[in-house]
Amino acid sequence: MVQRENNLANEDNVCLKAVELRKSYISGKEELQVLKGIDLTVEVGEFITIVGASGVGKTTLLNLLGTLDRPTSGTVFYKDQDVFKLNDRDLARFRNREIGFIFQFHHLLPEFTAIENVMMPTLIAGMNKEQSFKIAKGLLQIVGLDGREHHKPAELSGGEQQRVAVARALANNPKVILADEPTGNLDRKSGEAIHDMIFRLNREMKQTFIIVTHNENLAQRSDRVIGLIDGKAEILKGD
């Protein structure tokens, strides 16, 4: 069980709270228990990394926190909202507006430019094109891609593509950004540059990050490190 213990903590500062999250899969006649009861409270502006051996359930946990999958039991609260009480349509709308995702592979749409890719979440949320363009342009400037707005992914380096993915994740000003090995597909220099940028966004914009990683340097720079072992979680660093 992992939970930030602070009786004096201001509940208004809580970004999300996972309560007894469990996830099982049926394999033939057997039930495979991946997560066996995870409690986790995340405060606004925290930078948390999740570590553990391959296959231990890190991505499964991230998918539950991001509402990409539903738990077998337990739930996740964003502020006071129990998100898994939402139907699939409302949950998808919530996910688009309130959660940003960065994956190991950037998943940019190849036929669209950098700025068009960053505009996608706000356009899906119903924002007008002019305002969406303005926000996307500003975010590309923040992630260091000023002047590269109209380049398509194939015209960008791997590090630049991942910067576009970070800007896209920020587009709707989400409550939290979830990242799954966001630099695992990059060379060391490009990966370290992305790490530095993410930490700057965390410190300057007070953006909350939860990142699954095998990178020890990234983990040690975070506020808290959560280790997953046999479906359970423990704090390896931080309160």
PyRosetta script that sets phi, psi and omega in degrees:
from pyrosetta import init, pose_from_sequence

init()
pose = pose_from_sequence("MVQRENNLANEDNVCLKAVELRKSYISGKEELQVLKGIDLTVEVGEFITIVGASGVGKTTLLNLLGTLDRPTSGTVFYKDQDVFKLNDRDLARFRNREIGFIFQFHHLLPEFTAIENVMMPTLIAGMNKEQSFKIAKGLLQIVGLDGREHHKPAELSGGEQQRVAVARALANNPKVILADEPTGNLDRKSGEAIHDMIFRLNREMKQTFIIVTHNENLAQRSDRVIGLIDGKAEILKGD")
pose.set_psi(1, 134.9)
pose.set_omega(1, 178.1)
pose.set_phi(2, -128.4)
pose.set_psi(2, 123.5)
pose.set_omega(2, 175.9)
pose.set_phi(3, -154.5)
pose.set_psi(3, 137.7)
pose.set_omega(3, 178.5)
pose.set_phi(4, -69.3)
pose.set_psi(4, 119.8)
pose.set_omega(4, -177.2)
pose.set_phi(5, -96.6)
pose.set_psi(5, 107.5)
pose.set_omega(5, 178.1)
pose.set_phi(6, -160.1)
pose.set_psi(6, 94.2)
pose.set_omega(6, -176.4)
pose.set_phi(7, -64.0)
pose.set_psi(7, -18.3)
pose.set_omega(7, -179.1)
pose.set_phi(8, -94.0)
pose.set_psi(8, -1.0)
pose.set_omega(8, -176.6)
pose.set_phi(9, -62.9)
pose.set_psi(9, 141.4)
pose.set_omega(9, 178.6)
pose.set_phi(10, -80.5)
pose.set_psi(10, 118.3)
pose.set_omega(10, -178.8)
pose.set_phi(11, -60.3)
pose.set_psi(11, -25.9)
pose.set_omega(11, 179.0)
pose.set_phi(12, -65.8)
pose.set_psi(12, -18.8)
pose.set_omega(12, -178.6)
pose.set_phi(13, -91.8)
pose.set_psi(13, 0.4)
pose.set_omega(13, 179.4)
pose.set_phi(14, -82.6)
pose.set_psi(14, 125.5)
pose.set_omega(14, 179.4)
pose.set_phi(15, -84.3)
pose.set_psi(15, -50.9)
pose.set_omega(15, 178.4)
pose.set_phi(16, -150.2)
pose.set_psi(16, 159.0)
pose.set_omega(16, -179.9)
pose.set_phi(17, -142.8)
pose.set_psi(17, 121.4)
pose.set_omega(17, 174.7)
pose.set_phi(18, -95.8)
pose.set_psi(18, 134.5)
pose.set_omega(18, -176.1)
pose.set_phi(19, -124.6)
pose.set_psi(19, 112.6)
pose.set_omega(19, 174.6)
pose.set_phi(20, 48.6)
pose.set_psi(20, 47.2)
pose.set_omega(20, -179.0)
pose.set_phi(21, -69.5)
pose.set_psi(21, 126.3)
pose.set_omega(21, 175.7)
pose.set_phi(22, -130.8)
pose.set_psi(22, 142.7)
pose.set_omega(22, 177.1)
pose.set_phi(23, -141.3)
pose.set_psi(23, 125.7)
pose.set_omega(23, 178.7)
pose.set_phi(24, -127.2)
pose.set_psi(24, 152.4)
pose.set_omega(24, 175.4)
pose.set_phi(25, -126.9)
pose.set_psi(25, 146.1)
pose.set_omega(25, 176.9)
pose.set_phi(26, -92.3)
pose.set_psi(26, 123.9)
pose.set_omega(26, 177.3)
pose.set_phi(27, -123.2)
pose.set_psi(27, 100.8)
pose.set_omega(27, -174.0)
pose.set_phi(28, 67.0)
pose.set_psi(28, -120.8)
pose.set_omega(28, 178.4)
pose.set_phi(29, -99.4)
pose.set_psi(29, 2.0)
pose.set_omega(29, -176.7)
pose.set_phi(30, -107.4)
pose.set_psi(30, 151.8)
pose.set_omega(30, 175.4)
pose.set_phi(31, -103.9)
pose.set_psi(31, 121.8)
pose.set_omega(31, 178.9)
pose.set_phi(32, -98.1)
pose.set_psi(32, 113.5)
pose.set_omega(32, 179.4)
pose.set_phi(33, -89.2)
pose.set_psi(33, 113.6)
pose.set_omega(33, -178.8)
pose.set_phi(34, -92.4)
pose.set_psi(34, -51.3)
pose.set_omega(34, 176.2)
pose.set_phi(35, -112.4)
pose.set_psi(35, 132.7)
pose.set_omega(35, -169.1)
pose.set_phi(36, -119.6)
pose.set_psi(36, 36.2)
pose.set_omega(36, 177.7)
pose.set_phi(37, 108.3)
pose.set_psi(37, 85.7)
pose.set_omega(37, -177.5)
pose.set_phi(38, -108.9)
pose.set_psi(38, 124.2)
pose.set_omega(38, 171.8)
pose.set_phi(39, -111.8)
pose.set_psi(39, 129.8)
pose.set_omega(39, -178.1)
pose.set_phi(40, -153.3)
pose.set_psi(40, 126.2)
pose.set_omega(40, 175.3)
pose.set_phi(41, -113.7)
pose.set_psi(41, 127.4)
pose.set_omega(41, -176.7)
pose.set_phi(42, -118.8)
pose.set_psi(42, 127.8)
pose.set_omega(42, -179.8)
pose.set_phi(43, -92.7)
pose.set_psi(43, 155.2)
pose.set_omega(43, 179.0)
pose.set_phi(44, -57.4)
pose.set_psi(44, 130.3)
pose.set_omega(44, 177.3)
pose.set_phi(45, 86.2)
pose.set_psi(45, 1.2)
pose.set_omega(45, 177.9)
pose.set_phi(46, -74.1)
pose.set_psi(46, 154.3)
pose.set_omega(46, 172.9)
pose.set_phi(47, -121.5)
pose.set_psi(47, 108.8)
pose.set_omega(47, -174.6)
pose.set_phi(48, -118.4)
pose.set_psi(48, 135.6)
pose.set_omega(48, 172.3)
pose.set_phi(49, -113.6)
pose.set_psi(49, 146.5)
pose.set_omega(49, 178.4)
pose.set_phi(50, -116.4)
pose.set_psi(50, 125.0)
pose.set_omega(50, -176.4)
pose.set_phi(51, -126.2)
pose.set_psi(51, 165.3)
pose.set_omega(51, 179.1)
pose.set_phi(52, 155.1)
pose.set_psi(52, 168.1)
pose.set_omega(52, -178.6)
pose.set_phi(53, -66.6)
pose.set_psi(53, 158.8)
pose.set_omega(53, 176.9)
pose.set_phi(54, -60.6)
pose.set_psi(54, 137.5)
pose.set_omega(54, 177.7)
pose.set_phi(55, 84.6)
pose.set_psi(55, 4.2)
pose.set_omega(55, -176.3)
pose.set_phi(56, -83.3)
pose.set_psi(56, -13.9)
pose.set_omega(56, 177.1)
pose.set_phi(57, 116.4)
pose.set_psi(57, 13.9)
pose.set_omega(57, -177.6)
pose.set_phi(58, -63.1)
pose.set_psi(58, -49.3)
pose.set_omega(58, 179.7)
pose.set_phi(59, -66.9)
pose.set_psi(59, -35.9)
pose.set_omega(59, 176.2)
pose.set_phi(60, -59.0)
pose.set_psi(60, -45.2)
pose.set_omega(60, 178.5)
pose.set_phi(61, -62.9)
pose.set_psi(61, -43.9)
pose.set_omega(61, -179.5)
pose.set_phi(62, -62.4)
pose.set_psi(62, -40.5)
pose.set_omega(62, 179.1)
pose.set_phi(63, -64.4)
pose.set_psi(63, -34.0)
pose.set_omega(63, 177.4)
pose.set_phi(64, -71.9)
pose.set_psi(64, -44.4)
pose.set_omega(64, 178.5)
pose.set_phi(65, -61.5)
pose.set_psi(65, -32.4)
pose.set_omega(65, -179.4)
pose.set_phi(66, -90.7)
pose.set_psi(66, 4.1)
pose.set_omega(66, 178.6)
pose.set_phi(67, 62.1)
pose.set_psi(67, 21.3)
pose.set_omega(67, 173.7)
pose.set_phi(68, -75.8)
pose.set_psi(68, -18.8)
pose.set_omega(68, 177.3)
pose.set_phi(69, -142.1)
pose.set_psi(69, 157.0)
pose.set_omega(69, 178.5)
pose.set_phi(70, -101.9)
pose.set_psi(70, 143.5)
pose.set_omega(70, -178.8)
pose.set_phi(71, -75.0)
pose.set_psi(71, 158.8)
pose.set_omega(71, 171.8)
pose.set_phi(72, -67.3)
pose.set_psi(72, -39.2)
pose.set_omega(72, 172.8)
pose.set_phi(73, -156.2)
pose.set_psi(73, 167.9)
pose.set_omega(73, -173.9)
pose.set_phi(74, 84.9)
pose.set_psi(74, 178.7)
pose.set_omega(74, -177.6)
pose.set_phi(75, -155.7)
pose.set_psi(75, 177.9)
pose.set_omega(75, 177.0)
pose.set_phi(76, -130.1)
pose.set_psi(76, 130.9)
pose.set_omega(76, 175.7)
pose.set_phi(77, -106.1)
pose.set_psi(77, 132.6)
pose.set_omega(77, 166.1)
pose.set_phi(78, -107.1)
pose.set_psi(78, 111.3)
pose.set_omega(78, -166.2)
pose.set_phi(79, 56.4)
pose.set_psi(79, -121.7)
pose.set_omega(79, -178.5)
pose.set_phi(80, -100.1)
pose.set_psi(80, 6.3)
pose.set_omega(80, -174.8)
pose.set_phi(81, -93.9)
pose.set_psi(81, 120.1)
pose.set_omega(81, 173.9)
pose.set_phi(82, -79.7)
pose.set_psi(82, 99.5)
pose.set_omega(82, -168.3)
pose.set_phi(83, -68.1)
pose.set_psi(83, -25.5)
pose.set_omega(83, -177.1)
pose.set_phi(84, -83.2)
pose.set_psi(84, 3.2)
pose.set_omega(84, 168.5)
pose.set_phi(85, -85.3)
pose.set_psi(85, -10.0)
pose.set_omega(85, 177.8)
pose.set_phi(86, -77.0)
pose.set_psi(86, 146.9)
pose.set_omega(86, 172.5)
pose.set_phi(87, -73.2)
pose.set_psi(87, 171.8)
pose.set_omega(87, -172.7)
pose.set_phi(88, -61.2)
pose.set_psi(88, -38.6)
pose.set_omega(88, -178.4)
pose.set_phi(89, -67.1)
pose.set_psi(89, -46.4)
pose.set_omega(89, 179.5)
pose.set_phi(90, -68.2)
pose.set_psi(90, -33.3)
pose.set_omega(90, 178.8)
pose.set_phi(91, -67.1)
pose.set_psi(91, -39.9)
pose.set_omega(91, 177.1)
pose.set_phi(92, -63.5)
pose.set_psi(92, -38.7)
pose.set_omega(92, 178.4)
pose.set_phi(93, -66.0)
pose.set_psi(93, -43.8)
pose.set_omega(93, 177.5)
pose.set_phi(94, -60.1)
pose.set_psi(94, -46.2)
pose.set_omega(94, -177.8)
pose.set_phi(95, -60.3)
pose.set_psi(95, -42.7)
pose.set_omega(95, -179.6)
pose.set_phi(96, -63.7)
pose.set_psi(96, -38.3)
pose.set_omega(96, -174.6)
pose.set_phi(97, -85.5)
pose.set_psi(97, -31.7)
pose.set_omega(97, -166.8)
pose.set_phi(98, -113.3)
pose.set_psi(98, -11.0)
pose.set_omega(98, -175.0)
pose.set_phi(99, -130.3)
pose.set_psi(99, 133.0)
pose.set_omega(99, 174.2)
pose.set_phi(100, -107.8)
pose.set_psi(100, 145.0)
pose.set_omega(100, -177.3)
pose.set_phi(101, -124.7)
pose.set_psi(101, 137.6)
pose.set_omega(101, 170.8)
pose.set_phi(102, -128.6)
pose.set_psi(102, 124.8)
pose.set_omega(102, -177.5)
pose.set_phi(103, -109.6)
pose.set_psi(103, 167.9)
pose.set_omega(103, 179.2)
pose.set_phi(104, -59.8)
pose.set_psi(104, -42.6)
pose.set_omega(104, 174.3)
pose.set_phi(105, -101.4)
pose.set_psi(105, 128.8)
pose.set_omega(105, -165.6)
pose.set_phi(106, -60.6)
pose.set_psi(106, -26.0)
pose.set_omega(106, 179.5)
pose.set_phi(107, 55.8)
pose.set_psi(107, 37.2)
pose.set_omega(107, 173.7)
pose.set_phi(108, -76.5)
pose.set_psi(108, 150.4)
pose.set_omega(108, 177.3)
pose.set_phi(109, -79.9)
pose.set_psi(109, 115.9)
pose.set_omega(109, -169.8)
pose.set_phi(110, -65.9)
pose.set_psi(110, -24.6)
pose.set_omega(110, -177.1)
pose.set_phi(111, -84.3)
pose.set_psi(111, -6.2)
pose.set_omega(111, -178.7)
pose.set_phi(112, -109.8)
pose.set_psi(112, 153.8)
pose.set_omega(112, 178.3)
pose.set_phi(113, -74.6)
pose.set_psi(113, 172.3)
pose.set_omega(113, 178.4)
pose.set_phi(114, -56.8)
pose.set_psi(114, -47.6)
pose.set_omega(114, -176.4)
pose.set_phi(115, -69.2)
pose.set_psi(115, -33.4)
pose.set_omega(115, 177.4)
pose.set_phi(116, -67.2)
pose.set_psi(116, -37.8)
pose.set_omega(116, 176.4)
pose.set_phi(117, -63.3)
pose.set_psi(117, -42.1)
pose.set_omega(117, -179.3)
pose.set_phi(118, -69.5)
pose.set_psi(118, -29.3)
pose.set_omega(118, 179.8)
pose.set_phi(119, -71.7)
pose.set_psi(119, -22.6)
pose.set_omega(119, -171.4)
pose.set_phi(120, -52.4)
pose.set_psi(120, -50.1)
pose.set_omega(120, -177.5)
pose.set_phi(121, -61.7)
pose.set_psi(121, -38.2)
pose.set_omega(121, -179.0)
pose.set_phi(122, -73.5)
pose.set_psi(122, -35.2)
pose.set_omega(122, 176.6)
pose.set_phi(123, -66.1)
pose.set_psi(123, -40.9)
pose.set_omega(123, 177.0)
pose.set_phi(124, -62.2)
pose.set_psi(124, -35.0)
pose.set_omega(124, 179.3)
pose.set_phi(125, -75.0)
pose.set_psi(125, -7.0)
pose.set_omega(125, 176.1)
pose.set_phi(126, 102.1)
pose.set_psi(126, 8.0)
pose.set_omega(126, 179.7)
pose.set_phi(127, -72.6)
pose.set_psi(127, 148.9)
pose.set_omega(127, 177.6)
pose.set_phi(128, -71.1)
pose.set_psi(128, 156.4)
pose.set_omega(128, -171.7)
pose.set_phi(129, -62.9)
pose.set_psi(129, -39.0)
pose.set_omega(129, -178.0)
pose.set_phi(130, -63.2)
pose.set_psi(130, -47.1)
pose.set_omega(130, 179.3)
pose.set_phi(131, -68.0)
pose.set_psi(131, -38.6)
pose.set_omega(131, 177.9)
pose.set_phi(132, -60.5)
pose.set_psi(132, -43.2)
pose.set_omega(132, 179.1)
pose.set_phi(133, -62.3)
pose.set_psi(133, -43.4)
pose.set_omega(133, -178.8)
pose.set_phi(134, -62.1)
pose.set_psi(134, -44.6)
pose.set_omega(134, 179.6)
pose.set_phi(135, -64.7)
pose.set_psi(135, -45.2)
pose.set_omega(135, -178.5)
pose.set_phi(136, -62.6)
pose.set_psi(136, -42.0)
pose.set_omega(136, 179.3)
pose.set_phi(137, -62.7)
pose.set_psi(137, -43.3)
pose.set_omega(137, 178.7)
pose.set_phi(138, -62.9)
pose.set_psi(138, -39.5)
pose.set_omega(138, 179.7)
pose.set_phi(139, -68.6)
pose.set_psi(139, -38.9)
pose.set_omega(139, 177.5)
pose.set_phi(140, -64.4)
pose.set_psi(140, -33.0)
pose.set_omega(140, 174.2)
pose.set_phi(141, -66.0)
pose.set_psi(141, -42.5)
pose.set_omega(141, -179.3)
pose.set_phi(142, -61.1)
pose.set_psi(142, -38.7)
pose.set_omega(142, -178.1)
pose.set_phi(143, -89.5)
pose.set_psi(143, 10.2)
pose.set_omega(143, 172.3)
pose.set_phi(144, 84.9)
pose.set_psi(144, 26.1)
pose.set_omega(144, -178.7)
pose.set_phi(145, -118.1)
pose.set_psi(145, 28.5)
pose.set_omega(145, 176.1)
pose.set_phi(146, -59.9)
pose.set_psi(146, 128.8)
pose.set_omega(146, -178.3)
pose.set_phi(147, 92.5)
pose.set_psi(147, -6.0)
pose.set_omega(147, 179.4)
pose.set_phi(148, -110.7)
pose.set_psi(148, 12.1)
pose.set_omega(148, -172.6)
pose.set_phi(149, -58.5)
pose.set_psi(149, -34.3)
pose.set_omega(149, -171.4)
pose.set_phi(150, -102.6)
pose.set_psi(150, 15.7)
pose.set_omega(150, 173.9)
pose.set_phi(151, -89.3)
pose.set_psi(151, 139.8)
pose.set_omega(151, 175.5)
pose.set_phi(152, -82.3)
pose.set_psi(152, 160.1)
pose.set_omega(152, -176.1)
pose.set_phi(153, -50.9)
pose.set_psi(153, -39.0)
pose.set_omega(153, -178.8)
pose.set_phi(154, -65.1)
pose.set_psi(154, -17.6)
pose.set_omega(154, 179.9)
pose.set_phi(155, -94.9)
pose.set_psi(155, 3.8)
pose.set_omega(155, -178.5)
pose.set_phi(156, -114.4)
pose.set_psi(156, 151.8)
pose.set_omega(156, 174.7)
pose.set_phi(157, -71.7)
pose.set_psi(157, 169.0)
pose.set_omega(157, 178.5)
pose.set_phi(158, -59.0)
pose.set_psi(158, -42.7)
pose.set_omega(158, 178.9)
pose.set_phi(159, -65.1)
pose.set_psi(159, -38.3)
pose.set_omega(159, 178.3)
pose.set_phi(160, -67.6)
pose.set_psi(160, -39.5)
pose.set_omega(160, 177.4)
pose.set_phi(161, -60.4)
pose.set_psi(161, -41.0)
pose.set_omega(161, -179.9)
pose.set_phi(162, -70.4)
pose.set_psi(162, -29.9)
pose.set_omega(162, 174.4)
pose.set_phi(163, -65.5)
pose.set_psi(163, -38.9)
pose.set_omega(163, 174.8)
pose.set_phi(164, -61.3)
pose.set_psi(164, -41.4)
pose.set_omega(164, 179.2)
pose.set_phi(165, -62.6)
pose.set_psi(165, -37.8)
pose.set_omega(165, 177.2)
pose.set_phi(166, -65.4)
pose.set_psi(166, -45.4)
pose.set_omega(166, 178.6)
pose.set_phi(167, -60.3)
pose.set_psi(167, -41.9)
pose.set_omega(167, 177.9)
pose.set_phi(168, -61.5)
pose.set_psi(168, -40.3)
pose.set_omega(168, 179.4)
pose.set_phi(169, -63.7)
pose.set_psi(169, -28.0)
pose.set_omega(169, -178.0)
pose.set_phi(170, -86.8)
pose.set_psi(170, -8.4)
pose.set_omega(170, -165.7)
pose.set_phi(171, -55.8)
pose.set_psi(171, -42.3)
pose.set_omega(171, -177.4)
pose.set_phi(172, -94.5)
pose.set_psi(172, 18.4)
pose.set_omega(172, -178.7)
pose.set_phi(173, 49.6)
pose.set_psi(173, 59.5)
pose.set_omega(173, -172.5)
pose.set_phi(174, -69.6)
pose.set_psi(174, 159.8)
pose.set_omega(174, 176.1)
pose.set_phi(175, -66.2)
pose.set_psi(175, -34.3)
pose.set_omega(175, -176.3)
pose.set_phi(176, -149.4)
pose.set_psi(176, 148.6)
pose.set_omega(176, 171.6)
pose.set_phi(177, -112.9)
pose.set_psi(177, 127.3)
pose.set_omega(177, 178.1)
pose.set_phi(178, -107.9)
pose.set_psi(178, 131.3)
pose.set_omega(178, -177.0)
pose.set_phi(179, -131.4)
pose.set_psi(179, 134.5)
pose.set_omega(179, -179.4)
pose.set_phi(180, -113.6)
pose.set_psi(180, 103.3)
pose.set_omega(180, -178.1)
pose.set_phi(181, 47.1)
pose.set_psi(181, 57.8)
pose.set_omega(181, -171.0)
pose.set_phi(182, -65.6)
pose.set_psi(182, -17.3)
pose.set_omega(182, 179.0)
pose.set_phi(183, -119.7)
pose.set_psi(183, 13.2)
pose.set_omega(183, -176.5)
pose.set_phi(184, -65.6)
pose.set_psi(184, -19.2)
pose.set_omega(184, -177.6)
pose.set_phi(185, -103.9)
pose.set_psi(185, 10.2)
pose.set_omega(185, -175.8)
pose.set_phi(186, -112.5)
pose.set_psi(186, 157.9)
pose.set_omega(186, 173.0)
pose.set_phi(187, -70.6)
pose.set_psi(187, 167.1)
pose.set_omega(187, -172.6)
pose.set_phi(188, -59.0)
pose.set_psi(188, -45.2)
pose.set_omega(188, -177.3)
pose.set_phi(189, -63.4)
pose.set_psi(189, -45.9)
pose.set_omega(189, 178.9)
pose.set_phi(190, -65.2)
pose.set_psi(190, -39.5)
pose.set_omega(190, 179.4)
pose.set_phi(191, -63.0)
pose.set_psi(191, -43.1)
pose.set_omega(191, 179.5)
pose.set_phi(192, -65.4)
pose.set_psi(192, -35.3)
pose.set_omega(192, 177.7)
pose.set_phi(193, -65.0)
pose.set_psi(193, -39.4)
pose.set_omega(193, 177.4)
pose.set_phi(194, -66.7)
pose.set_psi(194, -41.5)
pose.set_omega(194, 177.3)
pose.set_phi(195, -57.8)
pose.set_psi(195, -48.2)
pose.set_omega(195, -179.3)
pose.set_phi(196, -59.4)
pose.set_psi(196, -41.4)
pose.set_omega(196, -179.2)
pose.set_phi(197, -65.6)
pose.set_psi(197, -42.1)
pose.set_omega(197, -179.6)
pose.set_phi(198, -63.5)
pose.set_psi(198, -42.5)
pose.set_omega(198, 178.9)
pose.set_phi(199, -65.4)
pose.set_psi(199, -36.2)
pose.set_omega(199, 177.3)
pose.set_phi(200, -64.3)
pose.set_psi(200, -42.1)
pose.set_omega(200, 177.6)
pose.set_phi(201, -62.7)
pose.set_psi(201, -39.1)
pose.set_omega(201, 178.7)
pose.set_phi(202, -64.3)
pose.set_psi(202, -45.0)
pose.set_omega(202, -175.4)
pose.set_phi(203, -77.3)
pose.set_psi(203, -43.4)
pose.set_omega(203, -174.1)
pose.set_phi(204, -82.8)
pose.set_psi(204, -35.2)
pose.set_omega(204, -177.1)
pose.set_phi(205, -102.7)
pose.set_psi(205, -2.5)
pose.set_omega(205, -177.9)
pose.set_phi(206, 57.2)
pose.set_psi(206, 33.0)
pose.set_omega(206, -179.5)
pose.set_phi(207, -79.2)
pose.set_psi(207, 133.2)
pose.set_omega(207, 179.7)
pose.set_phi(208, -82.3)
pose.set_psi(208, 131.4)
pose.set_omega(208, 179.1)
pose.set_phi(209, -126.2)
pose.set_psi(209, 138.1)
pose.set_omega(209, 167.8)
pose.set_phi(210, -127.4)
pose.set_psi(210, 118.3)
pose.set_omega(210, -170.6)
pose.set_phi(211, -126.6)
pose.set_psi(211, 126.4)
pose.set_omega(211, 169.5)
pose.set_phi(212, -84.1)
pose.set_psi(212, 128.8)
pose.set_omega(212, -176.0)
pose.set_phi(213, -153.7)
pose.set_psi(213, 153.5)
pose.set_omega(213, 167.6)
pose.set_phi(214, -104.8)
pose.set_psi(214, -0.6)
pose.set_omega(214, -176.1)
pose.set_phi(215, -81.8)
pose.set_psi(215, 112.9)
pose.set_omega(215, -175.9)
pose.set_phi(216, -66.2)
pose.set_psi(216, -37.3)
pose.set_omega(216, 179.9)
pose.set_phi(217, -63.8)
pose.set_psi(217, -42.9)
pose.set_omega(217, 177.4)
pose.set_phi(218, -62.1)
pose.set_psi(218, -44.1)
pose.set_omega(218, -179.3)
pose.set_phi(219, -61.0)
pose.set_psi(219, -43.5)
pose.set_omega(219, -176.7)
pose.set_phi(220, -69.7)
pose.set_psi(220, -20.4)
pose.set_omega(220, 177.7)
pose.set_phi(221, -83.7)
pose.set_psi(221, -11.3)
pose.set_omega(221, -175.2)
pose.set_phi(222, -80.7)
pose.set_psi(222, 164.4)
pose.set_omega(222, 178.9)
pose.set_phi(223, -69.2)
pose.set_psi(223, -41.1)
pose.set_omega(223, 179.4)
pose.set_phi(224, -138.7)
pose.set_psi(224, 144.8)
pose.set_omega(224, 173.7)
pose.set_phi(225, -116.7)
pose.set_psi(225, 123.5)
pose.set_omega(225, 179.0)
pose.set_phi(226, -107.1)
pose.set_psi(226, 122.7)
pose.set_omega(226, 178.2)
pose.set_phi(227, -100.7)
pose.set_psi(227, 133.6)
pose.set_omega(227, 175.4)
pose.set_phi(228, -102.9)
pose.set_psi(228, 126.3)
pose.set_omega(228, 178.8)
pose.set_phi(229, -139.4)
pose.set_psi(229, 119.4)
pose.set_omega(229, 176.5)
pose.set_phi(230, 52.6)
pose.set_psi(230, 43.7)
pose.set_omega(230, 175.2)
pose.set_phi(231, 79.8)
pose.set_psi(231, -0.2)
pose.set_omega(231, 178.5)
pose.set_phi(232, -114.1)
pose.set_psi(232, 164.2)
pose.set_omega(232, -178.1)
pose.set_phi(233, -127.2)
pose.set_psi(233, 146.5)
pose.set_omega(233, 175.8)
pose.set_phi(234, -143.8)
pose.set_psi(234, 151.4)
pose.set_omega(234, 178.4)
pose.set_phi(235, -79.5)
pose.set_psi(235, 121.7)
pose.set_omega(235, 177.6)
pose.set_phi(236, -97.4)
pose.set_psi(236, -22.1)
pose.set_omega(236, 177.6)
pose.set_phi(237, -153.3)
pose.set_psi(237, 141.4)
pose.set_omega(237, 178.7)
pose.set_phi(238, 97.8)
pose.set_psi(238, -179.5)
pose.set_omega(238, -176.3)
pose.set_phi(239, -77.6)
pose.dump_pdb("model.pdb")
